[in-house]
Amino acid sequence: MNMESQLGSLILATDISRQNDYLSRFRTHLDKQDLNLGNASHRHFILQMALKCADICNPCRPWELSKQWSEKVTEEFFHQGDIERKLKLEISPLCDSQSNSVGNIQRGFMAFVVEPLFLEWARFSDTRLSQTMLEHLRHNKARWREDPEEHPPGASKTLPQGCTEP
């Protein structure tokens, strides 16, 4: 594989629509214990997985930083949804500020995307950094569940449509 193809492959690995494919392959390699860093294709795959982790690691940061960036990302989503509403287009998933909240989006993202990937990454790397990131993730999941601004008295604590909490 030439350098351009390798770079393109690394970038395309961050496509969230292929998350489960990559995660499944990663799990299989870890279960079989057959990743060999002497093998160029295995090294490339590990780079893809590392880039996927880097791309979605915000929930694995300390609470204040993670919360700040989560709010900024959600603000972008909601802005897109407002434009889609104004243009009378179908509102993209997670972009409807009338039916979603930052906390709901983050809880679903953490439960279904971030946590499964980082659990496998920690199994692969088994470093203090991986454990610290998982600790931040667990803490942040709990904080989004209990955030009083996210759940005014009497409000239901629901996840985005189609999601259930593990």
C-alpha positions in Angstrom: 0.0 0.0 0.0 1.5 3.4 -1.0 1.7 6.3 1.4 -1.3 8.1 0.0 -3.5 5.0 0.3 -2.2 4.4 3.9 -3.1 8.0 4.9 -6.5 7.8 3.2 -7.2 4.5 4.9 -6.3 6.0 8.3 -8.6 9.0 7.7 -11.5 6.8 6.5 -11.1 4.6 9.6 -12.6 7.5 11.6 -15.9 7.2 9.7 -18.4 6.6 12.5 -20.6 4.5 10.2 -17.9 1.8 10.1 -17.4 1.8 13.9 -18.9 -1.6 14.5 -16.9 -3.2 11.7 -13.6 -1.9 13.1 -14.6 -2.8 16.7 -15.6 -6.3 15.7 -12.3 -6.9 13.9 -10.3 -5.5 16.8 -12.1 -7.7 19.3 -11.5 -10.7 17.1 -7.8 -10.0 16.9 -7.6 -9.5 20.7 -9.6 -12.6 21.4 -7.3 -14.7 19.1 -4.2 -12.8 20.4 -2.9 -12.7 16.9 -1.9 -9.1 16.5 1.7 -9.0 15.4 3.4 -5.6 15.3 6.0 -7.1 13.1 3.3 -7.5 10.4 2.8 -4.2 8.4 -0.9 -4.8 7.9 -1.4 -5.3 11.7 0.6 -2.2 12.5 -1.6 -0.2 10.0 -4.7 -1.6 11.7 -3.5 -0.6 15.1 -2.8 2.9 13.8 -6.4 3.0 12.5 -7.7 2.0 15.9 -5.5 4.5 17.6 -6.8 7.2 15.3 -10.4 6.2 16.0 -9.7 6.5 19.7 -8.1 9.9 19.3 -11.0 11.0 17.2 -13.7 10.2 19.8 -11.7 10.6 23.1 -13.4 13.7 24.4 -15.5 11.8 26.9 -12.3 10.3 28.3 -10.9 13.7 29.4 -11.4 15.3 32.8 -15.0 16.5 33.3 -14.7 20.2 32.9 -12.8 19.9 29.6 -15.0 17.1 28.3 -18.2 19.0 29.2 -17.0 22.1 27.5 -16.3 20.3 24.2 -19.4 18.3 24.4 -21.5 21.4 24.7 -19.6 23.0 21.7 -20.1 19.9 19.5 -23.8 19.7 20.4 -24.2 23.4 19.7 -22.9 22.7 16.2 -25.4 19.8 15.9 -28.3 21.9 17.0 -27.3 24.8 14.7 -27.4 22.3 11.8 -30.8 21.1 12.9 -32.1 24.7 13.1 -31.0 25.3 9.6 -32.6 22.1 8.4 -35.8 23.0 10.2 -35.7 26.5 8.6 -35.2 25.0 5.2 -38.0 22.5 5.9 -35.6 19.5 5.5 -35.6 16.4 7.6 -33.6 17.1 10.7 -30.5 14.9 11.0 -30.2 12.5 13.9 -29.0 14.2 17.1 -29.5 17.7 15.6 -33.0 18.4 16.9 -32.6 20.7 19.9 -36.3 20.2 20.6 -36.0 16.4 21.2 -32.4 16.1 22.4 -30.1 17.5 25.0 -26.4 17.6 25.5 -26.6 14.9 28.2 -28.8 12.6 26.3 -26.5 12.8 23.2 -23.4 12.3 25.4 -24.8 9.3 27.3 -25.7 7.5 24.1 -22.4 8.4 22.5 -20.5 7.2 25.5 -22.5 4.0 26.0 -22.7 2.9 22.3 -19.5 4.3 20.7 -16.8 5.4 23.1 -17.0 2.9 25.9 -16.9 -0.3 23.7 -13.9 1.0 21.8 -12.0 2.2 24.8 -12.6 -1.1 26.7 -11.0 -2.9 23.8 -8.2 -0.4 23.5 -7.4 -0.8 27.2 -7.4 -4.6 26.7 -4.8 -4.0 23.9 -2.6 -1.4 25.5 -3.1 -2.1 29.2 -1.4 1.1 30.2 -2.1 3.5 33.1 -3.2 6.1 30.5 -5.8 3.7 29.1 -7.1 3.1 32.7 -7.2 6.8 33.4 -9.2 7.5 30.3 -11.7 4.8 31.3 -11.9 6.3 34.8 -12.7 9.7 33.2 -15.3 8.1 30.9 -17.1 6.4 33.8 -17.0 9.6 35.9 -18.3 11.6 32.9 -21.1 9.1 32.2 -22.2 9.4 35.8 -22.0 13.2 35.8 -24.2 13.5 32.7 -26.8 11.3 34.4 -26.9 13.5 37.5 -26.4 17.0 35.9 -29.2 19.1 37.4 -29.1 21.5 34.4 -29.7 18.5 32.1 -32.6 17.2 34.2 -34.8 19.9 35.7 -37.1 18.6 38.5 -39.8 16.4 37.0 -38.0 15.9 33.6 -37.5 12.4 32.4 -34.0 11.1 32.0 -34.2 9.6 28.5 -31.6 8.6 25.9 -31.8 9.6 22.3 -34.5 7.9 20.3 -33.7 4.2 19.7 -31.0 4.0 22.5 -31.2 2.2 25.8 -28.7 2.4 28.5 -26.6 -0.7 29.1 
